[in-house]
Protein backbone atom coordinates (compact mmCIF):
# COMPACT_ATOMS: atom_id res chain seq x y z
CA UNK A 1 0.00 0.00 0.00
CA UNK A 2 1.42 3.41 -0.93
CA UNK A 3 1.74 6.23 1.56
CA UNK A 4 -0.97 8.40 0.00
CA UNK A 5 -3.48 5.54 0.11
CA UNK A 6 -2.55 4.75 3.70
CA UNK A 7 -3.02 8.37 4.77
CA UNK A 8 -6.42 8.45 3.06
CA UNK A 9 -7.41 5.25 4.86
CA UNK A 10 -6.28 6.66 8.21
CA UNK A 11 -8.39 9.77 7.60
CA UNK A 12 -11.37 7.55 6.79
CA UNK A 13 -10.77 5.51 9.94
CA UNK A 14 -10.85 8.73 11.97
CA UNK A 15 -14.22 9.63 10.45
CA UNK A 16 -15.55 6.18 11.29
CA UNK A 17 -14.36 6.49 14.90
CA UNK A 18 -15.86 9.98 15.19
CA UNK A 19 -19.22 8.68 13.96
CA UNK A 20 -19.16 5.77 16.40
CA UNK A 21 -18.32 8.12 19.29
CA UNK A 22 -21.27 10.34 18.46
CA UNK A 23 -23.58 7.33 18.36
CA UNK A 24 -22.30 5.78 21.62
CA UNK A 25 -21.85 8.68 24.00
CA UNK A 26 -25.56 9.53 24.57
CA UNK A 27 -26.19 5.95 25.75
CA UNK A 28 -23.35 5.71 28.27
CA UNK A 29 -24.64 5.43 31.88
CA UNK A 30 -28.11 6.17 30.53
CA UNK A 31 -29.74 2.94 31.69
CA UNK A 32 -29.80 1.45 28.21
CA UNK A 33 -31.15 -2.10 28.14
CA UNK A 34 -29.42 -5.02 26.47
CA UNK A 35 -30.46 -8.13 24.62
CA UNK A 36 -28.73 -11.49 24.38
CA UNK A 37 -27.36 -12.58 21.02
CA UNK A 38 -27.12 -16.17 19.86
CA UNK A 39 -23.78 -16.63 21.63
CA UNK A 40 -25.30 -15.18 24.85
CA UNK A 41 -23.18 -12.03 24.66
CA UNK A 42 -25.01 -8.74 25.29
CA UNK A 43 -25.86 -6.16 22.63
CA UNK A 44 -27.39 -2.70 23.04
CA UNK A 45 -28.90 0.05 20.92
CA UNK A 46 -25.53 1.79 21.19
CA UNK A 47 -23.72 -1.15 19.56
CA UNK A 48 -26.14 -1.16 16.66
CA UNK A 49 -26.28 2.61 16.21
CA UNK A 50 -22.49 2.87 16.13
CA UNK A 51 -22.07 0.11 13.56
CA UNK A 52 -24.85 1.55 11.41
CA UNK A 53 -23.15 4.96 11.47
CA UNK A 54 -19.83 3.47 10.38
CA UNK A 55 -21.42 1.36 7.66
CA UNK A 56 -23.14 4.40 6.16
CA UNK A 57 -19.79 6.14 5.77
CA UNK A 58 -18.11 3.07 4.29
CA UNK A 59 -20.93 2.57 1.81
CA UNK A 60 -20.50 6.15 0.64
CA UNK A 61 -16.69 6.33 0.65
CA UNK A 62 -15.43 2.76 0.20
CA UNK A 63 -18.37 1.04 -1.43
CA UNK A 64 -16.28 -1.59 -3.24
CA UNK A 65 -14.56 -2.83 -0.07
CA UNK A 66 -15.86 -5.69 2.05
CA UNK A 67 -17.35 -4.73 5.43
CA UNK A 68 -17.33 -7.22 8.31
CA UNK A 69 -19.18 -6.09 11.44
CA UNK A 70 -20.00 -7.74 14.74
CA UNK A 71 -23.67 -6.76 14.67
CA UNK A 72 -24.62 -6.86 10.98
CA UNK A 73 -22.34 -9.48 9.45
CA UNK A 74 -20.49 -9.31 6.15
CA UNK A 75 -21.17 -7.26 3.04
CA UNK A 76 -18.83 -8.74 0.45
CA UNK A 77 -17.06 -6.30 -1.85
CA UNK A 78 -14.99 -6.65 -5.01
CA UNK A 79 -11.56 -5.63 -3.71
CA UNK A 80 -8.92 -7.33 -1.54
CA UNK A 81 -9.71 -4.83 1.22
CA UNK A 82 -11.94 -5.51 4.24
CA UNK A 83 -13.05 -3.12 6.96
CA UNK A 84 -13.64 -4.98 10.22
CA UNK A 85 -15.84 -3.25 12.80
CA UNK A 86 -16.59 -3.90 16.46
CA UNK A 87 -18.70 -0.92 17.57
CA UNK A 88 -18.40 -1.67 21.29
CA UNK A 89 -15.75 -4.17 22.31
CA UNK A 90 -16.58 -4.70 25.95
CA UNK A 91 -20.36 -4.27 26.01
CA UNK A 92 -20.46 -5.75 29.52
CA UNK A 93 -18.15 -2.98 30.76
CA UNK A 94 -20.22 -0.40 28.86
CA UNK A 95 -23.38 -1.62 30.60
CA UNK A 96 -21.61 -1.42 33.97
CA UNK A 97 -20.72 2.23 33.33
CA UNK A 98 -16.99 1.51 33.07
CA UNK A 99 -15.17 3.60 30.41
CA UNK A 100 -12.75 0.84 29.42
CA UNK A 101 -14.64 -0.52 26.42
CA UNK A 102 -13.70 0.61 22.93
CA UNK A 103 -14.66 0.88 19.29
CA UNK A 104 -12.42 -1.29 17.10
CA UNK A 105 -11.85 -0.49 13.43
CA UNK A 106 -9.49 -2.48 11.23
CA UNK A 107 -8.53 -2.45 7.59
CA UNK A 108 -7.31 -5.77 6.24
CA UNK A 109 -5.67 -6.28 2.85
CA UNK A 110 -5.52 -9.83 1.53
CA UNK A 111 -6.70 -10.99 4.99
CA UNK A 112 -3.83 -9.30 6.90
CA UNK A 113 -4.39 -6.33 9.27
CA UNK A 114 -2.68 -3.17 8.01
CA UNK A 115 -4.55 -0.44 9.94
CA UNK A 116 -6.17 -0.49 13.36
CA UNK A 117 -8.02 1.89 15.65
CA UNK A 118 -8.87 1.51 19.35
CA UNK A 119 -11.17 4.38 20.32
CA UNK A 120 -12.45 5.04 23.84
CA UNK A 121 -15.32 7.46 23.23
CA UNK A 122 -15.93 8.54 26.83
CA UNK A 123 -12.34 9.33 27.78
CA UNK A 124 -11.58 10.73 24.33
CA UNK A 125 -8.62 8.42 23.75
CA UNK A 126 -7.77 7.12 20.29
CA UNK A 127 -4.93 4.80 19.39
CA UNK A 128 -4.07 4.47 15.69
CA UNK A 129 -1.67 1.88 14.30
CA UNK A 130 -0.73 1.36 10.66
CA UNK A 131 1.89 -0.64 8.81
CA UNK A 132 5.19 1.21 8.69
CA UNK A 133 4.07 4.01 11.01
CA UNK A 134 4.47 4.49 14.78
CA UNK A 135 1.33 3.96 16.83
CA UNK A 136 -0.13 7.16 18.25
CA UNK A 137 -2.46 8.06 21.10
CA UNK A 138 -4.32 11.25 20.23
CA UNK A 139 -1.59 12.07 17.75
CA UNK A 140 1.40 11.45 20.03
CA UNK A 141 3.63 8.37 19.54
CA UNK A 142 3.42 5.63 22.19
CA UNK A 143 5.77 2.73 22.91
CA UNK A 144 5.53 -0.58 24.68
CA UNK A 145 7.96 -1.26 27.51
CA UNK A 146 10.81 -3.73 27.85
CA UNK A 147 10.34 -6.86 29.99
CA UNK A 148 13.60 -8.55 30.94
CA UNK A 149 12.03 -11.79 32.15
CA UNK A 150 8.63 -13.42 32.33
CA UNK A 151 8.66 -13.30 36.13
CA UNK A 152 8.57 -9.48 35.95
CA UNK A 153 5.61 -9.34 33.56
CA UNK A 154 2.19 -7.88 34.32
CA UNK A 155 -0.39 -10.04 32.54
CA UNK A 156 -3.97 -9.13 31.67
CA UNK A 157 -7.05 -10.94 30.39
CA UNK A 158 -10.71 -10.02 30.17
CA UNK A 159 -11.76 -12.78 32.57
CA UNK A 160 -11.26 -16.45 33.44
CA UNK A 161 -14.84 -17.31 32.50
CA UNK A 162 -14.03 -16.64 28.83
CA UNK A 163 -11.67 -19.63 28.75
CA UNK A 164 -12.72 -23.25 28.35
CA UNK A 165 -11.39 -25.51 31.10
CA UNK A 166 -8.63 -26.67 28.75
CA UNK A 167 -7.60 -23.18 27.67
CA UNK A 168 -7.88 -21.93 31.25
CA UNK A 169 -5.33 -24.48 32.40
CA UNK A 170 -2.87 -23.28 29.78
CA UNK A 171 -3.52 -19.64 30.65
CA UNK A 172 -2.88 -20.33 34.33
CA UNK A 173 0.33 -22.13 33.37
CA UNK A 174 1.47 -18.89 31.74
CA UNK A 175 0.14 -16.66 34.52
CA UNK A 176 2.01 -18.67 37.16
CA UNK A 177 5.30 -17.68 35.53
CA UNK A 178 4.48 -13.95 35.52
CA UNK A 179 4.15 -11.46 38.36
CA UNK A 180 0.62 -12.79 38.82
CA UNK A 181 0.03 -10.75 41.98
CA UNK A 182 -0.40 -7.81 39.60
CA UNK A 183 -2.67 -9.66 37.16
CA UNK A 184 -5.28 -7.42 35.55
CA UNK A 185 -8.80 -8.77 35.01
CA UNK A 186 -11.35 -7.01 32.82
CA UNK A 187 -10.67 -4.46 30.15
CA UNK A 188 -11.30 -6.11 26.79
CA UNK A 189 -9.56 -4.08 24.05
CA UNK A 190 -8.43 -1.45 26.57
CA UNK A 191 -5.82 -3.90 27.88
CA UNK A 192 -4.16 -3.91 24.47
CA UNK A 193 -4.20 -0.13 24.37
CA UNK A 194 -2.52 -0.05 27.78
CA UNK A 195 0.06 -2.56 26.55
CA UNK A 196 0.77 -0.35 23.52
CA UNK A 197 1.25 2.61 25.87
CA UNK A 198 3.71 0.73 28.08
CA UNK A 199 1.57 -0.07 31.15
CA UNK A 200 1.01 -3.85 30.71
CA UNK A 201 3.41 -6.51 29.44
CA UNK A 202 1.23 -9.42 28.24
CA UNK A 203 -2.41 -9.90 27.26
CA UNK A 204 -3.62 -13.46 26.74
CA UNK A 205 -7.08 -14.49 25.55
CA UNK A 206 -8.95 -17.25 23.74
CA UNK A 207 -12.18 -17.48 21.81
CA UNK A 208 -11.78 -14.12 20.08
CA UNK A 209 -13.39 -13.45 16.72
CA UNK A 210 -11.88 -11.48 13.85
CA UNK A 211 -13.64 -8.27 14.89
CA UNK A 212 -12.16 -8.69 18.39
CA UNK A 213 -8.50 -8.82 17.35
CA UNK A 214 -7.94 -7.46 13.81
CA UNK A 215 -7.65 -3.81 14.90
CA UNK A 216 -5.35 -4.65 17.80
CA UNK A 217 -2.53 -6.03 15.68
CA UNK A 218 -1.38 -2.80 13.96
CA UNK A 219 -1.79 -0.83 17.20
CA UNK A 220 0.38 -3.19 19.27
CA UNK A 221 2.97 -3.84 16.57
CA UNK A 222 3.30 -0.18 15.63
CA UNK A 223 4.14 0.56 19.27
CA UNK A 224 7.00 -1.95 19.23
CA UNK A 225 5.10 -4.96 20.55
CA UNK A 226 4.09 -8.27 19.01
CA UNK A 227 0.86 -10.19 18.54
CA UNK A 228 0.51 -13.86 17.72
CA UNK A 229 -1.60 -16.93 18.29
CA UNK A 230 -0.74 -19.35 21.10
CA UNK A 231 1.70 -21.11 18.78
CA UNK A 232 3.57 -17.89 18.09
CA UNK A 233 2.21 -17.53 14.54
CA UNK A 234 1.11 -14.13 13.12
CA UNK A 235 -2.58 -13.25 13.29
CA UNK A 236 -4.69 -13.07 10.13
CA UNK A 237 -8.29 -13.56 9.05
CA UNK A 238 -8.07 -17.33 9.47
CA UNK A 239 -6.55 -17.33 12.97
CA UNK A 240 -8.25 -19.41 15.65
CA UNK A 241 -8.88 -16.63 18.17
CA UNK A 242 -6.23 -17.75 20.67
CA UNK A 243 -4.38 -14.45 21.02
CA UNK A 244 -1.32 -13.17 22.85
CA UNK A 245 0.02 -9.63 22.84
CA UNK A 246 3.47 -8.78 24.17
CA UNK A 247 5.00 -5.43 24.87
CA UNK A 248 8.46 -6.96 24.48
CA UNK A 249 8.71 -9.29 21.46
CA UNK A 250 11.78 -10.90 23.04
CA UNK A 251 9.44 -12.72 25.44
CA UNK A 252 7.42 -14.44 22.69
CA UNK A 253 9.21 -17.80 22.94
CA UNK A 254 8.92 -17.71 26.74
CA UNK A 255 5.17 -17.08 26.55
CA UNK A 256 4.52 -19.77 23.94
CA UNK A 257 6.53 -22.27 25.99
CA UNK A 258 4.64 -21.40 29.17
CA UNK A 259 1.27 -21.77 27.42
CA UNK A 260 2.26 -25.20 26.18
CA UNK A 261 3.05 -26.40 29.72
CA UNK A 262 -0.28 -26.59 31.50
CA UNK A 263 -0.20 -27.98 35.05
Buried (B, 14 or more C-beta within 10 A) or exposed (E): BEEEEBEEBBEBBBEBBBBBBEBBBEBBEEEBEBEEEEEEEBBBBBBBBBBBBBBEBBEEEBEEBBBBBBBBEEBEBEEEBBBBBBBBBBBBBBBEEBBBBBBBBBBBBEEBBBBBBBBBBBEEBBBBBBBEBBBBBEEEEBBBBEBEEBEBBBBBBBEEEBBEEEBBEBBBBBBEBBBBEEBBEBBBBBBBBBBBBBBBBBBBBBBBBBBBBBBBBBBBBBBBBBBBBBEBEEBBBEBEBBBBBBBBBEBBEBBBBBBEEBE
